[in-house]
Amino acid sequence: MNKKFWLSNVLLEKGFQYENNQISGTKTNLNHLLIENDKIVDILEGSIPKDGTLVLDAKGLLAIPSLVENHIHLDKCHFGGPWKASTPFTSVSDRIKEEEEFLPSFLEHTTERAKKLLDLITGYGVTHARVQCNVDPVVGLGNIERVVEALDAYKEKLSYELVAFPQHGLLRSNSVKFMKEAARNGVKVVGGLDPATIDNNIEASLQKMMEIAVEFNSDVDIHLHDGGSLGMYTIRRLTQIVEEAKWQGRVNISHGYCLGDSPIEEVSDLAEILRDLDISLATTSPIDAPCPPIPLLYEKGVKLSIINDNINDHWSPFGTGDLLQRASRMAEKFGWIDEYSLTRALGFITNGVTPLDNKGDAMWPRIGDTANIILINASCSAEAVARTSERKAIIHKGSIVSGSI
């Protein structure tokens, strides 16, 4: 489409409304956004200059930032193929044994099923994804190669980063050489998995993971399911290793169930350490496992992401692919029912970008921002989260990539 156009009659948030000194609503008004190439280059109220520039009428739809999926598995999917429920769950170790048996036969389906998942999440407004890919002796880099093929076919719809994920255990499956091979082939994030219960050696597993990250100047994303004191110890030791390696701001913990079943005082203390080291946390806000106390972590300043994780694969048959629905579930789970809290929930699925900051000052969009926009049928972002409103169009780098206006 034309790379310079006016997006007219767009509803933007301008501030909070107050009643009895409490936030009771969100102020909005209509604006016109001038988009050129991939940037927002002007924002106007009133009339649009009549200079022949193409005008697309948003007809009062609300603009919110596009979504960021910070943890999704596109390999090993049943989604996109015949329906298949999961077998009863017994343990992570048993699931890994299942994978070792069927992964080779899955390879022929991986690319097409990954494309089906990409169709799903981009239609809901995701324009960037951190994609987890198995790296193991069973398929080597086979999953990465096929997922990259799918991602490259969708490069007009989203950007991405890959995580080399040792699903079968970094040490348990002797996957170190495959992890290094993935890094040499351009994968920028080193994954890890349950150093205690899968690798059976917390110290050796964490040290080896960080050693690979430092060698290849990679970020880290460790999947930690271990609960209670075992998981808490693992995180504390991880924070020490991060500080020793000076890897602040480059490490994410996915899941972190232990934060949801440990004494709140211990979690509060650990949250301050995570904040100070800029270690982020990604969670689905699960309803079938201990959930990290998101309100506490947010209050402490920990960077948080709500994620999809896996969608209809052998681990779980569930998942809609809609990050907005995930954020809505989180808000409902923790009683975030007021206007202000609902607006904060949006930031968990946009890498922290929200139309209004904590004080109600307008922060997005601004001139110079990349034009990654969702046009949604809602009066404000709080309504969009609470009602998981219909997305009418998705704009990625200045182009409409899903829906229409």
LOTISE-293710 format. One record per residue (C-alpha): x, y, z; residue number from 0. Coordinates in steps of 0.2 Angstrom, whole numbers, plus 5000, padded with zeros to 4 digits. Last residue first. Layout:
LOTISE-293710
@c1:X | c2:Y | c3:Z | pos:NUM
...
end
This chain:
LOTISE-293710
@c1:4948 | c2:4999 | c3:5038 | pos:404
@c1:4955 | c2:4982 | c3:5036 | pos:403
@c1:4960 | c2:4966 | c3:5045 | pos:402
@c1:4978 | c2:4961 | c3:5046 | pos:401
@c1:4995 | c2:4968 | c3:5039 | pos:400
@c1:4990 | c2:4986 | c3:5037 | pos:399
@c1:5007 | c2:4994 | c3:5033 | pos:398
@c1:5016 | c2:5008 | c3:5043 | pos:397
@c1:5028 | c2:4997 | c3:5052 | pos:396
@c1:5015 | c2:4984 | c3:5057 | pos:395
@c1:4997 | c2:4990 | c3:5057 | pos:394
@c1:4983 | c2:4978 | c3:5063 | pos:393
@c1:4965 | c2:4981 | c3:5059 | pos:392
@c1:4948 | c2:4978 | c3:5066 | pos:391
@c1:4953 | c2:4970 | c3:5083 | pos:390
@c1:4937 | c2:4965 | c3:5092 | pos:389
@c1:4937 | c2:4969 | c3:5111 | pos:388
@c1:4945 | c2:4958 | c3:5124 | pos:387
@c1:4931 | c2:4964 | c3:5136 | pos:386
@c1:4941 | c2:4969 | c3:5151 | pos:385
@c1:4957 | c2:4973 | c3:5141 | pos:384
@c1:4949 | c2:4983 | c3:5128 | pos:383
@c1:4938 | c2:4992 | c3:5140 | pos:382
@c1:4953 | c2:4998 | c3:5150 | pos:381
@c1:4962 | c2:5003 | c3:5134 | pos:380
@c1:4948 | c2:5015 | c3:5130 | pos:379
@c1:4932 | c2:5016 | c3:5120 | pos:378
@c1:4934 | c2:5000 | c3:5111 | pos:377
@c1:4933 | c2:4992 | c3:5094 | pos:376
@c1:4951 | c2:4991 | c3:5091 | pos:375
@c1:4964 | c2:4998 | c3:5079 | pos:374
@c1:4980 | c2:4990 | c3:5083 | pos:373
@c1:4996 | c2:5000 | c3:5079 | pos:372
@c1:5014 | c2:4998 | c3:5075 | pos:371
@c1:5019 | c2:5014 | c3:5067 | pos:370
@c1:5036 | c2:5016 | c3:5074 | pos:369
@c1:5036 | c2:5031 | c3:5085 | pos:368
@c1:5044 | c2:5047 | c3:5078 | pos:367
@c1:5029 | c2:5058 | c3:5083 | pos:366
@c1:5021 | c2:5051 | c3:5098 | pos:365
@c1:5008 | c2:5037 | c3:5101 | pos:364
@c1:5009 | c2:5035 | c3:5115 | pos:363
@c1:5014 | c2:5043 | c3:5131 | pos:362
@c1:4999 | c2:5054 | c3:5136 | pos:361
@c1:5001 | c2:5059 | c3:5155 | pos:360
@c1:4989 | c2:5049 | c3:5166 | pos:359
@c1:5001 | c2:5048 | c3:5181 | pos:358
@c1:5006 | c2:5030 | c3:5178 | pos:357
@c1:5009 | c2:5033 | c3:5160 | pos:356
@c1:4995 | c2:5034 | c3:5147 | pos:355
@c1:4994 | c2:5026 | c3:5130 | pos:354
@c1:5004 | c2:5011 | c3:5136 | pos:353
@c1:5021 | c2:5003 | c3:5131 | pos:352
@c1:5028 | c2:4991 | c3:5144 | pos:351
@c1:5033 | c2:4978 | c3:5132 | pos:350
@c1:5016 | c2:4978 | c3:5124 | pos:349
@c1:5008 | c2:4962 | c3:5133 | pos:348
@c1:5011 | c2:4967 | c3:5151 | pos:347
@c1:5008 | c2:4985 | c3:5147 | pos:346
@c1:4989 | c2:4982 | c3:5144 | pos:345
@c1:4988 | c2:4977 | c3:5162 | pos:344
@c1:4992 | c2:4994 | c3:5167 | pos:343
@c1:4976 | c2:5001 | c3:5159 | pos:342
@c1:4966 | c2:4988 | c3:5168 | pos:341
@c1:4973 | c2:4994 | c3:5185 | pos:340
@c1:4968 | c2:5012 | c3:5181 | pos:339
@c1:4950 | c2:5008 | c3:5176 | pos:338
@c1:4946 | c2:4997 | c3:5191 | pos:337
@c1:4944 | c2:4978 | c3:5191 | pos:336
@c1:4962 | c2:4972 | c3:5194 | pos:335
@c1:4955 | c2:4958 | c3:5205 | pos:334
@c1:4971 | c2:4947 | c3:5204 | pos:333
@c1:4963 | c2:4933 | c3:5193 | pos:332
@c1:4952 | c2:4945 | c3:5183 | pos:331
@c1:4967 | c2:4956 | c3:5178 | pos:330
@c1:4977 | c2:4940 | c3:5173 | pos:329
@c1:4962 | c2:4934 | c3:5163 | pos:328
@c1:4961 | c2:4950 | c3:5154 | pos:327
@c1:4980 | c2:4950 | c3:5150 | pos:326
@c1:4978 | c2:4932 | c3:5143 | pos:325
@c1:4963 | c2:4938 | c3:5133 | pos:324
@c1:4973 | c2:4952 | c3:5126 | pos:323
@c1:4987 | c2:4940 | c3:5122 | pos:322
@c1:4975 | c2:4930 | c3:5110 | pos:321
@c1:4983 | c2:4914 | c3:5104 | pos:320
@c1:4967 | c2:4904 | c3:5110 | pos:319
@c1:4976 | c2:4892 | c3:5121 | pos:318
@c1:4972 | c2:4874 | c3:5127 | pos:317
@c1:4977 | c2:4857 | c3:5122 | pos:316
@c1:4992 | c2:4857 | c3:5133 | pos:315
@c1:5010 | c2:4849 | c3:5133 | pos:314
@c1:5007 | c2:4839 | c3:5117 | pos:313
@c1:5003 | c2:4855 | c3:5108 | pos:312
@c1:4987 | c2:4866 | c3:5108 | pos:311
@c1:4995 | c2:4883 | c3:5111 | pos:310
@c1:5011 | c2:4884 | c3:5120 | pos:309
@c1:5018 | c2:4900 | c3:5129 | pos:308
@c1:5004 | c2:4913 | c3:5127 | pos:307
@c1:5013 | c2:4927 | c3:5137 | pos:306
@c1:5010 | c2:4940 | c3:5150 | pos:305
@c1:5026 | c2:4950 | c3:5152 | pos:304
@c1:5033 | c2:4958 | c3:5168 | pos:303
@c1:5048 | c2:4970 | c3:5172 | pos:302
@c1:5050 | c2:4969 | c3:5191 | pos:301
@c1:5047 | c2:4986 | c3:5199 | pos:300
@c1:5042 | c2:4981 | c3:5216 | pos:299
@c1:5024 | c2:4986 | c3:5213 | pos:298
@c1:5024 | c2:4975 | c3:5197 | pos:297
@c1:5031 | c2:4960 | c3:5207 | pos:296
@c1:5017 | c2:4963 | c3:5221 | pos:295
@c1:5003 | c2:4964 | c3:5208 | pos:294
@c1:5010 | c2:4949 | c3:5198 | pos:293
@c1:5011 | c2:4937 | c3:5213 | pos:292
@c1:5019 | c2:4923 | c3:5203 | pos:291
@c1:5006 | c2:4909 | c3:5198 | pos:290
@c1:5006 | c2:4892 | c3:5206 | pos:289
@c1:4999 | c2:4880 | c3:5193 | pos:288
@c1:4983 | c2:4876 | c3:5184 | pos:287
@c1:4976 | c2:4894 | c3:5183 | pos:286
@c1:4992 | c2:4901 | c3:5175 | pos:285
@c1:4996 | c2:4919 | c3:5173 | pos:284
@c1:5005 | c2:4915 | c3:5157 | pos:283
@c1:5021 | c2:4921 | c3:5164 | pos:282
@c1:5037 | c2:4930 | c3:5158 | pos:281
@c1:5048 | c2:4938 | c3:5171 | pos:280
@c1:5062 | c2:4951 | c3:5169 | pos:279
@c1:5079 | c2:4952 | c3:5177 | pos:278
@c1:5084 | c2:4971 | c3:5178 | pos:277
@c1:5097 | c2:4967 | c3:5191 | pos:276
@c1:5090 | c2:4979 | c3:5204 | pos:275
@c1:5072 | c2:4973 | c3:5199 | pos:274
@c1:5077 | c2:4955 | c3:5201 | pos:273
@c1:5085 | c2:4959 | c3:5218 | pos:272
@c1:5069 | c2:4968 | c3:5224 | pos:271
@c1:5058 | c2:4954 | c3:5219 | pos:270
@c1:5069 | c2:4942 | c3:5229 | pos:269
@c1:5064 | c2:4952 | c3:5245 | pos:268
@c1:5046 | c2:4952 | c3:5240 | pos:267
@c1:5046 | c2:4933 | c3:5236 | pos:266
@c1:5054 | c2:4930 | c3:5253 | pos:265
@c1:5041 | c2:4940 | c3:5262 | pos:264
@c1:5027 | c2:4932 | c3:5252 | pos:263
@c1:5032 | c2:4914 | c3:5258 | pos:262
@c1:5033 | c2:4903 | c3:5243 | pos:261
@c1:5020 | c2:4896 | c3:5231 | pos:260
@c1:5018 | c2:4909 | c3:5218 | pos:259
@c1:5036 | c2:4914 | c3:5216 | pos:258
@c1:5041 | c2:4895 | c3:5215 | pos:257
@c1:5031 | c2:4895 | c3:5198 | pos:256
@c1:5044 | c2:4905 | c3:5190 | pos:255
@c1:5036 | c2:4904 | c3:5172 | pos:254
@c1:5050 | c2:4911 | c3:5161 | pos:253
@c1:5064 | c2:4920 | c3:5169 | pos:252
@c1:5072 | c2:4933 | c3:5158 | pos:251
@c1:5091 | c2:4939 | c3:5158 | pos:250
@c1:5099 | c2:4953 | c3:5148 | pos:249
@c1:5096 | c2:4968 | c3:5159 | pos:248
@c1:5111 | c2:4964 | c3:5170 | pos:247
@c1:5123 | c2:4952 | c3:5163 | pos:246
@c1:5138 | c2:4958 | c3:5173 | pos:245
@c1:5144 | c2:4940 | c3:5174 | pos:244
@c1:5146 | c2:4941 | c3:5193 | pos:243
@c1:5129 | c2:4949 | c3:5194 | pos:242
@c1:5120 | c2:4937 | c3:5183 | pos:241
@c1:5129 | c2:4923 | c3:5193 | pos:240
@c1:5122 | c2:4930 | c3:5209 | pos:239
@c1:5105 | c2:4932 | c3:5202 | pos:238
@c1:5105 | c2:4914 | c3:5196 | pos:237
@c1:5109 | c2:4908 | c3:5213 | pos:236
@c1:5094 | c2:4917 | c3:5220 | pos:235
@c1:5083 | c2:4910 | c3:5206 | pos:234
@c1:5089 | c2:4892 | c3:5209 | pos:233
@c1:5086 | c2:4894 | c3:5228 | pos:232
@c1:5068 | c2:4900 | c3:5225 | pos:231
@c1:5065 | c2:4885 | c3:5214 | pos:230
@c1:5070 | c2:4873 | c3:5227 | pos:229
@c1:5062 | c2:4882 | c3:5241 | pos:228
@c1:5045 | c2:4881 | c3:5233 | pos:227
@c1:5042 | c2:4876 | c3:5215 | pos:226
@c1:5053 | c2:4870 | c3:5200 | pos:225
@c1:5045 | c2:4876 | c3:5184 | pos:224
@c1:5059 | c2:4888 | c3:5178 | pos:223
@c1:5062 | c2:4891 | c3:5160 | pos:222
@c1:5078 | c2:4901 | c3:5157 | pos:221
@c1:5079 | c2:4915 | c3:5144 | pos:220
@c1:5097 | c2:4922 | c3:5142 | pos:219
@c1:5104 | c2:4936 | c3:5131 | pos:218
@c1:5118 | c2:4932 | c3:5120 | pos:217
@c1:5136 | c2:4938 | c3:5119 | pos:216
@c1:5142 | c2:4922 | c3:5111 | pos:215
@c1:5154 | c2:4917 | c3:5124 | pos:214
@c1:5145 | c2:4926 | c3:5138 | pos:213
@c1:5128 | c2:4917 | c3:5134 | pos:212
@c1:5137 | c2:4900 | c3:5133 | pos:211
@c1:5145 | c2:4902 | c3:5150 | pos:210
@c1:5129 | c2:4908 | c3:5157 | pos:209
@c1:5120 | c2:4892 | c3:5152 | pos:208
@c1:5136 | c2:4882 | c3:5158 | pos:207
@c1:5136 | c2:4890 | c3:5175 | pos:206
@c1:5117 | c2:4888 | c3:5177 | pos:205
@c1:5118 | c2:4869 | c3:5173 | pos:204
@c1:5133 | c2:4866 | c3:5184 | pos:203
@c1:5127 | c2:4875 | c3:5199 | pos:202
@c1:5109 | c2:4868 | c3:5199 | pos:201
@c1:5114 | c2:4850 | c3:5195 | pos:200
@c1:5100 | c2:4837 | c3:5192 | pos:199
@c1:5099 | c2:4843 | c3:5174 | pos:198
@c1:5080 | c2:4841 | c3:5174 | pos:197
@c1:5074 | c2:4843 | c3:5192 | pos:196
@c1:5088 | c2:4855 | c3:5198 | pos:195
@c1:5093 | c2:4865 | c3:5183 | pos:194
@c1:5075 | c2:4867 | c3:5177 | pos:193
@c1:5077 | c2:4873 | c3:5159 | pos:192
@c1:5089 | c2:4885 | c3:5150 | pos:191
@c1:5088 | c2:4895 | c3:5135 | pos:190
@c1:5102 | c2:4906 | c3:5126 | pos:189
@c1:5095 | c2:4920 | c3:5115 | pos:188
@c1:5103 | c2:4927 | c3:5099 | pos:187
@c1:5101 | c2:4913 | c3:5087 | pos:186
@c1:5113 | c2:4918 | c3:5072 | pos:185
@c1:5120 | c2:4901 | c3:5066 | pos:184
@c1:5135 | c2:4902 | c3:5078 | pos:183
@c1:5122 | c2:4903 | c3:5092 | pos:182
@c1:5113 | c2:4888 | c3:5086 | pos:181
@c1:5129 | c2:4878 | c3:5085 | pos:180
@c1:5133 | c2:4883 | c3:5103 | pos:179
@c1:5116 | c2:4876 | c3:5109 | pos:178
@c1:5119 | c2:4860 | c3:5099 | pos:177
@c1:5136 | c2:4858 | c3:5107 | pos:176
@c1:5129 | c2:4861 | c3:5124 | pos:175
@c1:5114 | c2:4848 | c3:5121 | pos:174
@c1:5121 | c2:4834 | c3:5131 | pos:173
@c1:5104 | c2:4828 | c3:5135 | pos:172
@c1:5104 | c2:4829 | c3:5154 | pos:171
@c1:5116 | c2:4844 | c3:5153 | pos:170
@c1:5105 | c2:4857 | c3:5144 | pos:169
@c1:5089 | c2:4847 | c3:5148 | pos:168
@c1:5077 | c2:4840 | c3:5136 | pos:167
@c1:5069 | c2:4856 | c3:5131 | pos:166
@c1:5086 | c2:4864 | c3:5128 | pos:165
@c1:5079 | c2:4880 | c3:5121 | pos:164
@c1:5088 | c2:4890 | c3:5108 | pos:163
@c1:5078 | c2:4906 | c3:5109 | pos:162
@c1:5074 | c2:4916 | c3:5093 | pos:161
@c1:5070 | c2:4934 | c3:5090 | pos:160
@c1:5056 | c2:4940 | c3:5079 | pos:159
@c1:5048 | c2:4954 | c3:5068 | pos:158
@c1:5030 | c2:4953 | c3:5063 | pos:157
@c1:5018 | c2:4955 | c3:5048 | pos:156
@c1:5030 | c2:4958 | c3:5033 | pos:155
@c1:5042 | c2:4945 | c3:5039 | pos:154
@c1:5028 | c2:4932 | c3:5039 | pos:153
@c1:5036 | c2:4920 | c3:5026 | pos:152
@c1:5053 | c2:4922 | c3:5036 | pos:151
@c1:5044 | c2:4916 | c3:5051 | pos:150
@c1:5039 | c2:4900 | c3:5043 | pos:149
@c1:5056 | c2:4896 | c3:5036 | pos:148
@c1:5064 | c2:4901 | c3:5053 | pos:147
@c1:5052 | c2:4888 | c3:5061 | pos:146
@c1:5059 | c2:4875 | c3:5049 | pos:145
@c1:5077 | c2:4878 | c3:5053 | pos:144
@c1:5075 | c2:4880 | c3:5071 | pos:143
@c1:5066 | c2:4864 | c3:5073 | pos:142
@c1:5079 | c2:4855 | c3:5063 | pos:141
@c1:5094 | c2:4862 | c3:5074 | pos:140
@c1:5098 | c2:4845 | c3:5081 | pos:139
@c1:5082 | c2:4834 | c3:5079 | pos:138
@c1:5085 | c2:4821 | c3:5093 | pos:137
@c1:5102 | c2:4828 | c3:5100 | pos:136
@c1:5093 | c2:4844 | c3:5106 | pos:135
@c1:5088 | c2:4862 | c3:5102 | pos:134
@c1:5069 | c2:4865 | c3:5103 | pos:133
@c1:5064 | c2:4882 | c3:5098 | pos:132
@c1:5057 | c2:4896 | c3:5108 | pos:131
@c1:5051 | c2:4911 | c3:5098 | pos:130
@c1:5051 | c2:4929 | c3:5105 | pos:129
@c1:5038 | c2:4938 | c3:5095 | pos:128
@c1:5035 | c2:4955 | c3:5088 | pos:127
@c1:5020 | c2:4961 | c3:5078 | pos:126
@c1:5006 | c2:4953 | c3:5088 | pos:125
@c1:4989 | c2:4960 | c3:5085 | pos:124
@c1:4976 | c2:4946 | c3:5086 | pos:123
@c1:4978 | c2:4942 | c3:5068 | pos:122
@c1:4996 | c2:4941 | c3:5071 | pos:121
@c1:4993 | c2:4928 | c3:5084 | pos:120
@c1:4983 | c2:4916 | c3:5073 | pos:119
@c1:4991 | c2:4918 | c3:5056 | pos:118
@c1:5008 | c2:4914 | c3:5066 | pos:117
@c1:5000 | c2:4899 | c3:5073 | pos:116
@c1:4995 | c2:4893 | c3:5056 | pos:115
@c1:5013 | c2:4897 | c3:5049 | pos:114
@c1:5020 | c2:4886 | c3:5063 | pos:113
@c1:5009 | c2:4872 | c3:5058 | pos:112
@c1:5016 | c2:4873 | c3:5040 | pos:111
@c1:5034 | c2:4874 | c3:5045 | pos:110
@c1:5033 | c2:4860 | c3:5058 | pos:109
@c1:5023 | c2:4847 | c3:5049 | pos:108
@c1:5038 | c2:4837 | c3:5041 | pos:107
@c1:5048 | c2:4839 | c3:5057 | pos:106
@c1:5035 | c2:4830 | c3:5068 | pos:105
@c1:5041 | c2:4813 | c3:5063 | pos:104
@c1:5058 | c2:4816 | c3:5071 | pos:103
@c1:5050 | c2:4824 | c3:5087 | pos:102
@c1:5039 | c2:4809 | c3:5091 | pos:101
@c1:5050 | c2:4798 | c3:5103 | pos:100
@c1:5061 | c2:4811 | c3:5111 | pos:99
@c1:5045 | c2:4822 | c3:5114 | pos:98
@c1:5037 | c2:4808 | c3:5124 | pos:97
@c1:5052 | c2:4807 | c3:5135 | pos:96
@c1:5052 | c2:4825 | c3:5138 | pos:95
@c1:5034 | c2:4824 | c3:5143 | pos:94
@c1:5039 | c2:4811 | c3:5156 | pos:93
@c1:5052 | c2:4822 | c3:5163 | pos:92
@c1:5040 | c2:4837 | c3:5165 | pos:91
@c1:5029 | c2:4826 | c3:5175 | pos:90
@c1:5013 | c2:4816 | c3:5176 | pos:89
@c1:5001 | c2:4825 | c3:5163 | pos:88
@c1:4987 | c2:4815 | c3:5156 | pos:87
@c1:4989 | c2:4814 | c3:5137 | pos:86
@c1:4986 | c2:4830 | c3:5127 | pos:85
@c1:4971 | c2:4832 | c3:5115 | pos:84
@c1:4973 | c2:4830 | c3:5096 | pos:83
@c1:4963 | c2:4839 | c3:5083 | pos:82
@c1:4970 | c2:4836 | c3:5065 | pos:81
@c1:4984 | c2:4849 | c3:5060 | pos:80
@c1:4986 | c2:4868 | c3:5062 | pos:79
@c1:4987 | c2:4867 | c3:5081 | pos:78
@c1:4995 | c2:4850 | c3:5085 | pos:77
@c1:5011 | c2:4860 | c3:5088 | pos:76
@c1:5029 | c2:4853 | c3:5091 | pos:75
@c1:5037 | c2:4870 | c3:5085 | pos:74
@c1:5029 | c2:4887 | c3:5086 | pos:73
@c1:5033 | c2:4889 | c3:5105 | pos:72
@c1:5029 | c2:4906 | c3:5112 | pos:71
@c1:5037 | c2:4918 | c3:5124 | pos:70
@c1:5038 | c2:4937 | c3:5124 | pos:69
@c1:5023 | c2:4940 | c3:5112 | pos:68
@c1:5023 | c2:4959 | c3:5109 | pos:67
@c1:5006 | c2:4967 | c3:5105 | pos:66
@c1:5003 | c2:4982 | c3:5094 | pos:65
@c1:5000 | c2:4999 | c3:5104 | pos:64
@c1:4982 | c2:5005 | c3:5106 | pos:63
@c1:4972 | c2:5015 | c3:5093 | pos:62
@c1:4953 | c2:5016 | c3:5097 | pos:61
@c1:4942 | c2:5016 | c3:5082 | pos:60
@c1:4933 | c2:5032 | c3:5078 | pos:59
@c1:4930 | c2:5030 | c3:5059 | pos:58
@c1:4948 | c2:5024 | c3:5056 | pos:57
@c1:4947 | c2:5034 | c3:5039 | pos:56
@c1:4961 | c2:5031 | c3:5027 | pos:55
@c1:4967 | c2:5047 | c3:5019 | pos:54
@c1:4980 | c2:5047 | c3:5004 | pos:53
@c1:4990 | c2:5063 | c3:5002 | pos:52
@c1:4983 | c2:5074 | c3:4989 | pos:51
@c1:4988 | c2:5090 | c3:4998 | pos:50
@c1:4971 | c2:5094 | c3:5007 | pos:49
@c1:4979 | c2:5097 | c3:5025 | pos:48
@c1:4969 | c2:5087 | c3:5038 | pos:47
@c1:4956 | c2:5096 | c3:5049 | pos:46
@c1:4955 | c2:5096 | c3:5068 | pos:45
@c1:4967 | c2:5087 | c3:5078 | pos:44
@c1:4984 | c2:5082 | c3:5072 | pos:43
@c1:4998 | c2:5070 | c3:5074 | pos:42
@c1:5013 | c2:5070 | c3:5063 | pos:41
@c1:5028 | c2:5058 | c3:5057 | pos:40
@c1:5021 | c2:5041 | c3:5064 | pos:39
@c1:5035 | c2:5030 | c3:5056 | pos:38
@c1:5036 | c2:5015 | c3:5045 | pos:37
@c1:5036 | c2:5023 | c3:5028 | pos:36
@c1:5026 | c2:5039 | c3:5031 | pos:35
@c1:5011 | c2:5039 | c3:5043 | pos:34
@c1:5002 | c2:5055 | c3:5047 | pos:33
@c1:4990 | c2:5052 | c3:5062 | pos:32
@c1:4974 | c2:5061 | c3:5063 | pos:31
@c1:4966 | c2:5063 | c3:5080 | pos:30
@c1:4949 | c2:5060 | c3:5089 | pos:29
@c1:4948 | c2:5062 | c3:5108 | pos:28
@c1:4949 | c2:5052 | c3:5123 | pos:27
@c1:4948 | c2:5054 | c3:5142 | pos:26
@c1:4949 | c2:5039 | c3:5153 | pos:25
@c1:4938 | c2:5034 | c3:5167 | pos:24
@c1:4935 | c2:5034 | c3:5186 | pos:23
@c1:4952 | c2:5038 | c3:5193 | pos:22
@c1:4949 | c2:5042 | c3:5211 | pos:21
@c1:4949 | c2:5060 | c3:5219 | pos:20
@c1:4930 | c2:5059 | c3:5222 | pos:19
@c1:4928 | c2:5057 | c3:5203 | pos:18
@c1:4943 | c2:5058 | c3:5191 | pos:17
@c1:4945 | c2:5056 | c3:5173 | pos:16
@c1:4962 | c2:5050 | c3:5166 | pos:15
@c1:4972 | c2:5057 | c3:5152 | pos:14
@c1:4973 | c2:5059 | c3:5133 | pos:13
@c1:4969 | c2:5042 | c3:5125 | pos:12
@c1:4968 | c2:5042 | c3:5106 | pos:11
@c1:4953 | c2:5038 | c3:5095 | pos:10
@c1:4958 | c2:5039 | c3:5077 | pos:9
@c1:4948 | c2:5050 | c3:5065 | pos:8
@c1:4961 | c2:5049 | c3:5051 | pos:7
@c1:4975 | c2:5038 | c3:5047 | pos:6
@c1:4984 | c2:5050 | c3:5034 | pos:5
@c1:4995 | c2:5041 | c3:5022 | pos:4
@c1:5013 | c2:5039 | c3:5016 | pos:3
@c1:5019 | c2:5021 | c3:5012 | pos:2
@c1:5005 | c2:5018 | c3:4999 | pos:1
@c1:5000 | c2:5000 | c3:5000 | pos:0
end
